[in-house]
Amino acid sequence: MAMELAVEQHPNGVLIQVDGDIDTLTAPELQACLNGELKESAQTFVVDLSNVRYISSMGLRVFLSHLKRVKAQSGSMVIAGAGQLVSEVFRMSGFANYFEMTADPQLAREKLA
């Protein structure tokens, strides 16, 4: 399945809505998007995964790599709205320990105001 990305700029950061699967074919596109939004100053990234049904290990690596870059600039990254299967992949891989995760995308968006 193809993946679509929507980017919204906010005063304190950026919201990226992902629609579709994050796998070996689509992970490079997600990485390019995340990298393109990274600024020189601290900012918050909210990645809304409400419409993602599947994430591969390649997708997890993209998120971990980006988290390291964001934290190096004293920023933060929130994974929002991940469904049960995607959340389980984060938990089973141990990645849930590294990310701030919230089931409520609207709550995460408030961090950008």
Buried (B, 14 or more C-beta within 10 A) or exposed (E): EEBEBEEEEBEEBBBBBBBBBBBEEBBEBBBEBBEEBBEEEBBBBBBBBBBBEBBBEBBBEBBBEBBEBBEEEEBBBBBBBBBEEBBEBBEEBEBBEBBBBBEEBEEBBEBBE
